[in-house]
């Protein structure tokens, strides 16, 4: 995901909540849309600070494989996301040498855990788990051909939905969650 695609396809959608508060912490994590009705320090969206080149290299070394190009480019824009108060997460990397505590707003959900130390059974060897949905516990993987699959990780492991690539998945799913949130607010 190049910079223009990230800004236009992702950030513009998330910034719709910036009127509720928009701040950046000491590590560069952007917190968009203060949500005190959820918790005193909760935010609708968390955009983690991008990875440095050395951290990308460390990540590929720990995974033991190269990253898909669109995902690697995404990590240079944001080292993971949490959108709509954790409804959907894009996994990122927690470096071996941390610059701060492991507070929820300092580091994302760790991609290494889901792909190395607690890899989901039944995944193809080329699949890279990159996302998670709170609603049903499903996960998202980038397959060897670059396509993206949302799958049931609790039950049969069956496919729930597929997309052509990472960029399409992320932009479309943020838009779908945004529409759902707007509809819920209108029904209150």
N, C-alpha and C positions, 0 to 999 in steps of 0.2 A: 504494500500500500504506500504509494508515494505521498509526498507532503500535500499536494493539492487535493488528492482523493481523500486523505485523512481530514483535512480542514473542511472541505465542502461536504463530504459524505458522512462524517462522524461528528466532528466538533460542532458544526452548525446545528445539528439536531439536539445535541446535549446542551448547548448554550441557551436553548429556549427556557431553561430553568435558572439561568444566571441572575435573573432579577430577584431570586430568593437568597442570593449570596454567592459569591465566587471568590475563592481565595487560593493561594498556593502556599504549601508548607515549605519547611527548610530544605527538604530533599527535592523540591520541584514538582511534587504531586499536586495536581489541580483538583480542587474540591468545588463542585458546581451544584448549586441549589440546596442550601441549608434546609434540612427537614427535621425541625425540632419536634414535630408531632410523632416521629418515629423514635428518636432518642435525642438527647440534648446536643450531641456532637455528630449527628448523622447528616449525610449528604445524599442527594439523589444520584449523583454521578461522581466517580473517582477516576481520574486519568493520571496514571502513574508516570513519573518522569521517564523519558526515553533512556534506553540502554546506551552506554558508551561502547565503542568498538572492542575494547578489551573485555567487557562483560559479555558481548555477543560471542566472542571467541571462547570465553570460559564456558558459556552455555552450550555451544556446540560440542565442546570437549566433554562436558558432563553427560550430554545426551548420547554422545558417540555417533553423531550423524550430522549432516548439514541440515539447515532449516529450509523449508520451502521459501522461495523468493518473496512472495507477497507477505508472508508472516515475518520474515526477517526485516523487510522494509517497515512493516508496522511497528516492530520493536524499536526502530530508530525514531519513531514518532511518539510512541507510548509503550511503556513496559507493562502492558496489561490495562484492563478496564474493569470497573464495576459499575453497571448502569441500572437505573431505576431501583435504587436501594438494594442492590445485590441480586436483582431478578435474573440478571445474566452477567457472567464474568468471562473476560478473556484472560487466560492465564499469562503470567509473565515470569520473569526470573528473579529469584532472590539470590544475590551474589554470595559467594563464600565469605568474603570480607564485607561486612555491613557497615554503612556509614552512620546508622542510627538504630534505635530499637526496632523490633519487628512489629511495631504498631500497625494496625489495619490500614492506616493511611500512609505508611512509609513504604510498604512492599506489597505486591500483589499475591494472589494465590499462586503457588509455585508450580511451574510447568514440569520441573524435574520430578517432583513427587508423582504426578499422574503418568509420567512416561518412563520412569526408571524404578524408583523404590516401591511404588504402589500401582504398577501398571495394571490396567483393567484387562481381565482375562478375555480372550477371544478376539482381541484386536489384531489386525494384520500387521506384519512386521514393519511395513512402511507407514502405517498410520501414526500421526502425531496428534495427541489430545491437546486442544488449544482453548476449549471453552466449556462452560457449565451453566445449566439453568436451575435455579432454585425451585421453580414450580413443580417439577417432576423428577429432579435429580439426574436428568439426562446430560450427556456429554457431547462435545463436538470434536471431530477429528478432521485433520487434513490428510487426505489419502495420497498414495504415491503418484497418482495422476493429477494432483492439484485440486481435485474436487473436495467439497466439504460435506460431511455427513453428521447429522444429529442422530444419536442413537440412545436406546434405552439401556442404561447401565445397571439398572436394578433387576430387570426381568430377563427377557429373552435375548437382549442385545440387538434386537431388530432395529432397522433404520426407521427413523421417524420422518426425516426430511433430508433432501440433498440440495446442494447449490453448486454452481459451476466452479467457484473459487472462493478464497478467503474474503476478498474485498466485497464481493456480492453478498455473501452470508452476513458479514458484519453490518453493512449499510442497511440491508433489508430487514434484519432482525431488530436493529435499533429503531427503525421506522415503525415496525409492527408493534414493538413495546411502547413507543411514543403514542401511537394511535390508541392503544389499549389504556394507557394512563390518562390521556385526554378524555376519553369516553368515560372512564371511572370518575374523573373530577366533575364532569358535566352531570353525572347521575347522582351526585351528592346533594 
